[in-house]
Amino acid sequence: MGLTYRDAGVDIDAAERTKRRIRELVRSTFGPEVLSDIGLFGGLFMPDLGGYEEPVLVASTDGVGTKLKVAFLAGRHDTVGVDLVHHCANDIVVQGARPIFFLDYLAMGEHREDVAVAVVEGVVRGCRNVGCALLGGEMAELPEFYRPGEYDLAGTIVGIVDRKRILDGSKVRPGDVLLGLASDGLHTNGYSLARKVFFEVAGWDVDRYVPELGCTLGEELLRPHRSYVRPLLRLTDEVDVHALAHITGGGIPGNLARVLPDGCSAEVRLRSWEVPPVFRMIQEIGKVEEGEMLRTFNMGIGMVAVVGEEDAARAKEVLESEGERTWEVGRVTSGEGVRFL
């Protein structure tokens, strides 16, 4: 008999079985706007534009980064899909956009059904959390491309906002208040450094129980990236928000600077919020300088909302009623860049 695709390392039958297993999961994210089912070449989505004067689509693409390495070590794959969706959704809500649909891409060296289903279950959970449809995606099997047991995961999100409600930082002015929203740990950034500190310098493994963390190292490092979509959409409905900054790679200085207009600087008070123990442990074990910590990790602040001084109390009230822990972490002043006090 001649060679088959399976002989070359691609198991089409296994991929088809996985698609059958995830069909109902994916359908659970569908609303009336979704006009297609799994299996078509493209997903069909008919948005309801009745409430918009000038609807603008907002899109973003991202991945999970080397946090996947921790998932491989722990043998746990049901959280990285949540990370992916929440990260992407946070990236568009900061411009005022409501997520409407998501597309995912999962690539494996060898297709493993249980792993693929667990990853997609996480993506579905993330989509439900942010209120969007998982409109489509791709599961690729790429023999010899990845190490055994490893895969890559990426996704694209599309949202919608009325043009007059786009947040671009242009309303930011000196005197504005910076409200920091608590993160749930590392989220999806800084994992190359965190892994080096914990796995190489400290010599720990994912199953090590760490009293300071109250859980195993693997559990701490796999905490999902927090979604701020629902509380921030409510906030933008009820308060005149001047800007939002998602604190990801680059930390507070790198991301807050992205929403500051010319002539505006941000003064951030370093001791004004609670820093989770995991960051202090990384700093102490790895002897990492504070400046390096601040530009690598979120340090306990996953999102910053910029509001006028007159709206700060109301904004804090709205956010905390939605379950967010918030702190007034600084002010906007005249000048350039981000300064720590």
C-alpha positions in Angstrom: 0.0 0.0 0.0 1.1 3.6 -0.7 1.9 6.2 1.9 -1.0 8.1 3.6 -1.2 11.5 5.2 -1.3 9.7 8.6 2.1 8.1 7.7 3.4 11.6 7.3 2.2 12.5 10.8 -1.2 14.1 10.1 -4.3 12.3 11.5 -7.3 13.7 9.8 -9.7 11.3 11.5 -8.5 12.5 15.0 -9.1 16.1 14.0 -12.6 15.3 12.8 -13.4 13.6 16.1 -12.3 16.6 18.0 -14.5 18.9 15.9 -17.5 16.7 16.6 -16.7 16.9 20.4 -16.4 20.7 20.4 -19.3 21.4 18.2 -21.9 22.0 20.9 -19.3 23.9 23.1 -18.8 26.4 20.3 -22.5 26.7 19.5 -23.1 27.7 23.1 -21.4 31.1 22.3 -23.7 31.8 19.4 -26.3 34.5 19.4 -28.9 35.4 16.7 -26.2 37.4 14.9 -24.3 34.2 14.0 -25.6 32.9 10.6 -23.1 30.0 10.1 -22.2 26.7 11.8 -18.9 25.0 12.4 -17.4 23.6 9.2 -18.0 26.4 6.7 -15.0 28.1 5.1 -15.8 31.3 6.9 -18.0 32.4 9.8 -21.0 34.6 9.0 -22.0 37.3 11.5 -24.7 39.9 11.0 -24.3 42.6 13.7 -27.2 44.6 15.0 -26.2 48.2 14.2 -29.5 49.7 15.3 -28.0 51.4 18.3 -25.0 52.9 16.5 -24.8 56.2 14.6 -21.4 55.5 13.1 -20.3 51.9 13.9 -16.6 51.3 13.9 -15.1 47.8 14.0 -12.1 47.3 16.3 -9.8 44.3 15.9 -6.9 42.8 17.7 -4.7 39.7 17.5 -2.5 38.1 20.2 -1.2 34.9 21.7 -0.5 33.4 25.1 3.3 33.6 24.9 5.5 31.3 27.0 2.8 30.9 29.6 2.1 27.9 27.4 5.3 26.3 28.7 3.8 26.3 32.2 0.7 24.6 30.9 2.9 21.9 29.2 4.8 21.3 32.5 1.6 21.1 34.6 -0.3 19.0 32.0 -3.2 21.5 32.3 -4.7 23.0 29.2 -8.1 24.4 30.2 -7.0 27.9 31.3 -4.8 29.1 28.3 -7.9 29.6 26.1 -9.4 31.8 28.7 -6.1 33.8 28.8 -6.2 34.2 25.1 -9.8 35.6 24.9 -9.5 37.8 27.9 -6.2 39.4 26.8 -7.6 40.1 23.3 -10.9 41.4 24.7 -9.2 43.8 27.2 -7.1 45.1 24.3 -10.2 46.3 22.4 -12.4 47.4 25.4 -9.8 50.0 26.2 -10.9 51.8 23.0 -14.5 51.5 24.1 -15.4 48.5 21.9 -17.8 45.7 22.8 -16.5 42.3 21.7 -18.7 40.6 19.1 -16.8 37.6 17.8 -13.6 35.7 18.2 -11.4 33.4 16.0 -8.8 31.0 17.4 -5.8 29.2 15.9 -4.5 26.1 17.6 -1.4 24.4 16.1 0.0 21.1 17.3 2.9 18.9 16.2 0.7 15.8 16.8 -3.1 16.1 17.2 -4.2 15.1 20.7 -7.9 15.1 21.1 -8.2 15.7 24.9 -5.7 18.5 24.8 -7.4 20.2 21.9 -10.8 19.9 23.5 -9.5 21.3 26.8 -8.0 24.3 25.0 -11.2 25.0 23.1 -13.2 24.7 26.3 -11.1 27.5 27.7 -11.6 29.6 24.6 -15.4 29.0 24.9 -15.4 30.0 28.5 -13.5 33.1 27.7 -16.0 34.1 25.0 -18.9 33.6 27.3 -17.2 35.8 29.9 -16.8 38.7 27.5 -20.0 38.2 25.7 -18.9 37.3 22.2 -19.3 34.4 19.8 -16.6 31.9 18.9 -17.3 32.4 15.2 -14.6 30.1 13.8 -11.0 28.9 14.0 -8.3 26.5 12.8 -6.8 23.4 14.3 -3.5 22.7 12.5 -1.4 19.6 12.8 2.2 20.3 11.9 4.4 17.3 12.2 8.0 17.9 13.4 7.3 21.7 13.8 6.8 21.6 17.5 8.4 19.6 20.3 6.4 16.6 21.5 3.6 17.7 23.7 3.8 21.3 22.7 1.4 23.6 20.7 0.8 27.2 19.9 -2.3 29.2 20.4 -3.4 32.6 19.0 -6.6 34.4 18.3 -8.3 37.4 16.8 -11.1 39.4 18.3 -13.5 41.9 16.6 -15.5 44.4 18.5 -17.7 47.4 17.7 -18.0 50.9 19.1 -19.8 54.1 18.0 -17.3 56.5 16.5 -18.2 59.3 18.9 -17.4 56.9 21.9 -14.0 55.8 20.8 -11.4 56.1 23.6 -8.1 57.3 22.2 -6.6 59.3 25.0 -7.4 62.7 23.4 -9.5 63.7 26.3 -6.8 63.2 28.9 -5.7 66.4 30.7 -3.6 67.5 33.6 -5.4 66.9 36.9 -7.0 63.6 35.8 -7.0 60.7 38.3 -5.5 57.3 37.6 -7.5 54.4 38.9 -5.7 51.1 39.0 -7.7 47.9 38.8 -6.2 44.8 40.5 -4.8 42.0 38.4 -5.0 38.3 39.0 -1.3 37.7 39.0 1.0 37.7 36.0 -1.8 37.5 33.5 0.0 36.6 30.2 3.2 38.7 30.4 6.7 38.3 31.8 6.6 34.5 31.8 10.1 34.1 30.2 11.6 35.9 33.2 9.2 34.3 35.8 10.0 30.8 34.5 13.8 31.5 34.6 13.5 32.7 38.2 11.3 29.9 39.6 12.4 26.9 37.5 16.1 27.7 37.0 17.2 30.0 39.8 15.0 28.6 42.5 14.9 25.1 41.0 11.3 24.6 41.8 8.7 22.6 39.8 5.1 23.3 39.1 3.8 20.9 41.8 5.7 22.7 44.6 3.4 24.1 47.2 4.4 27.7 48.1 3.0 28.9 51.4 3.5 32.6 50.5 1.2 32.0 47.6 -1.3 29.6 49.3 -1.1 27.2 46.3 1.2 25.3 44.1 3.6 27.2 41.8 1.7 25.8 38.8 -1.6 27.0 40.1 -0.3 30.5 40.7 1.4 30.8 37.3 -1.7 29.4 35.5 -4.2 31.9 37.0 -6.2 33.2 34.0 -5.8 36.7 32.7 -8.6 38.7 34.2 -11.3 40.1 32.0 -12.3 43.7 32.6 -14.8 43.9 29.8 -18.1 43.9 31.6 -17.1 46.4 34.4 -15.4 48.7 31.9 -18.4 48.7 29.5 -20.6 49.7 32.3 -18.1 52.3 33.5 -18.0 53.9 30.0 -21.8 54.0 30.0 -22.0 55.8 33.4 -18.9 57.9 33.7 -17.0 60.2 31.3 -13.9 58.0 30.9 -10.9 59.8 29.4 -8.8 56.8 28.6 -8.1 53.2 29.5 -4.8 51.3 29.5 -4.4 47.6 29.5 -1.3 46.8 31.5 0.5 44.0 29.5 4.0 43.7 28.1 5.9 46.9 29.0 4.1 47.2 32.3 2.6 50.4 33.6 5.2 52.7 32.0 5.0 51.2 28.6 1.2 51.0 28.4 0.0 54.1 30.2 2.3 56.1 28.0 0.3 54.9 25.0 -2.8 56.9 26.0 -1.1 60.1 27.1 -1.4 63.0 24.6 1.4 65.4 24.0 2.0 67.6 26.9 0.7 65.2 29.5 2.7 63.1 31.9 1.5 60.5 34.5 2.8 60.4 38.1 2.3 57.0 39.6 2.6 56.4 43.3 4.4 53.1 43.8 3.1 52.3 47.3 -0.5 53.1 46.6 -1.7 49.6 45.7 -1.3 46.1 46.9 1.4 44.1 45.1 0.6 40.3 45.0 3.3 38.1 46.6 4.3 36.4 43.4 5.9 39.6 42.1 7.9 40.2 45.3 9.1 36.6 45.2 10.3 37.0 41.6 12.1 40.2 42.6 13.8 38.7 45.6 14.7 35.2 44.2 15.9 36.6 40.9 17.4 39.8 42.4 15.5 41.7 39.7 15.8 45.5 39.9 12.6 47.4 40.5 12.8 49.2 37.2 13.0 45.9 35.4 10.0 44.5 37.4 7.9 47.6 36.5 8.6 47.3 32.7 8.2 43.5 32.6 5.2 42.7 34.8 1.8 44.4 35.7 2.8 44.3 39.4 -0.8 43.9 40.5 -2.4 46.5 38.2 -4.1 44.9 35.2 -5.9 48.0 33.9 -5.7 51.8 34.5 -8.7 54.0 34.0 -8.1 57.8 33.5 -11.0 60.0 34.7 -11.6 63.5 35.6 -11.1 64.4 39.3 -14.8 65.2 39.6 -15.7 61.7 38.4 -13.1 59.6 40.3 -15.3 58.7 43.3 -18.2 57.6 41.1 -15.9 55.6 38.8 -14.4 53.8 41.8 -17.9 53.1 43.1 -19.0 51.6 39.8 -16.0 49.4 39.4 -16.1 48.1 43.0 -19.8 47.3 42.6 -18.7 45.1 39.7 -16.3 43.2 41.9 -13.1 45.1 41.0 -10.5 46.1 43.6 -9.4 49.6 42.7 -6.9 52.2 44.0 -6.2 55.8 43.1 -2.6 55.2 41.9 -1.7 58.6 40.6 -2.5 61.7 38.6 -2.0 63.2 35.1 0.3 66.2 35.1 1.9 68.5 32.6 5.1 67.1 30.9 6.0 63.9 29.0 6.1 60.2 29.9 5.4 58.2 33.0 7.1 59.0 36.4 7.1 56.9 39.5 6.9 58.6 42.9 
